[in-house]
């Protein structure tokens, strides 16, 4: 069973991808910032017969990034895929560069 980490896996495209990958037989590692949202996705995947583990981290914090890497590596010595979907929007974007 391939193991795939989906960052930003609790909403939008990341959520859809997590469910799709689980349905295709992947063990999905669901990342998000909010514990309740991560738990909800993990439980929803499990309820459909899929395999998922949850990881909570704020990727704007390098400390959290390091902890996420350490925790994923402890539980899963190798990954078959990474869907790097996490992003943020601070509300100040004007569209100008």
C-alpha positions as CSV (number, residue, x, y, z in Angstrom):
1,X,0.0,0.0,0.0
2,X,1.6,3.3,-1.0
3,X,1.9,6.0,1.6
4,X,1.2,9.6,0.6
5,X,1.5,12.7,2.7
6,X,-1.1,15.4,1.9
7,X,-0.3,18.8,3.3
8,X,-3.3,21.0,3.6
9,X,-5.5,17.9,3.6
10,X,-8.5,19.2,5.6
11,X,-10.2,21.4,3.0
12,X,-10.5,22.2,-0.7
13,X,-8.3,20.3,-3.1
14,X,-6.2,18.7,-0.4
15,X,-9.3,17.2,1.2
16,X,-10.6,15.9,-2.2
17,X,-7.1,14.5,-3.0
18,X,-6.9,12.8,0.4
19,X,-10.2,11.1,-0.1
20,X,-9.4,10.1,-3.7
21,X,-6.0,8.7,-2.7
22,X,-7.5,6.7,0.1
23,X,-10.2,5.3,-2.2
24,X,-7.4,4.2,-4.6
25,X,-5.7,2.3,-1.8
26,X,-3.2,4.8,-0.4
27,X,-2.4,5.1,3.2
28,X,-2.9,8.8,3.5
29,X,-1.1,11.0,6.0
30,X,-3.4,14.0,6.4
31,X,-1.8,17.2,7.5
32,X,-3.6,20.3,8.7
33,X,-3.4,23.1,11.3
34,X,-6.6,22.4,13.2
35,X,-6.7,19.1,15.3
36,X,-10.5,18.8,15.0
37,X,-10.4,19.1,11.2
38,X,-7.5,16.6,10.9
39,X,-9.4,14.1,13.1
40,X,-12.6,14.6,11.1
41,X,-10.8,13.7,7.8
42,X,-9.0,10.7,9.3
43,X,-12.3,9.4,10.7
44,X,-14.1,10.0,7.4
45,X,-11.5,8.1,5.5
46,X,-11.6,5.2,8.0
47,X,-15.4,5.1,7.8
48,X,-15.1,4.4,4.1
49,X,-12.6,1.6,4.8
50,X,-9.5,3.6,4.0
51,X,-6.3,4.1,6.0
52,X,-5.2,7.5,7.3
53,X,-3.1,9.1,10.0
54,X,-3.3,12.7,11.0
55,X,-0.6,15.2,11.6
56,X,-1.1,18.7,13.0
57,X,1.4,21.5,12.2
58,X,1.4,25.2,11.3
59,X,3.8,25.3,8.3
60,X,4.5,29.0,8.9
61,X,6.4,27.9,12.0
62,X,9.8,26.2,11.3
63,X,9.6,24.5,14.7
64,X,6.3,22.9,13.6
65,X,7.8,22.0,10.2
66,X,10.7,20.2,12.0
67,X,8.3,18.4,14.4
68,X,6.1,17.4,11.5
69,X,9.0,15.9,9.6
70,X,10.2,14.1,12.7
71,X,6.8,12.7,13.5
72,X,6.1,11.5,10.0
73,X,9.5,9.9,9.8
74,X,9.0,8.0,13.1
75,X,5.7,6.6,11.9
76,X,6.5,6.1,8.3
77,X,10.2,5.5,7.4
78,X,9.5,6.1,3.7
79,X,6.9,7.9,1.6
80,X,5.7,7.0,-1.8
81,X,4.2,10.4,-2.5
82,X,3.9,14.0,-1.3
83,X,1.1,16.3,-2.3
84,X,2.3,19.6,-1.1
85,X,-0.9,21.5,-1.0
86,X,-0.7,23.6,2.1
87,X,-1.0,27.3,1.7
88,X,-2.1,30.4,3.5
89,X,-3.8,33.7,2.7
90,X,-3.2,36.6,5.1
91,X,-5.9,38.8,3.7
92,X,-3.4,41.6,2.6
93,X,-2.8,40.4,-1.0
94,X,-3.6,43.1,-3.4
95,X,-2.7,41.3,-6.6
96,X,0.2,43.7,-7.3
97,X,3.7,42.6,-7.5
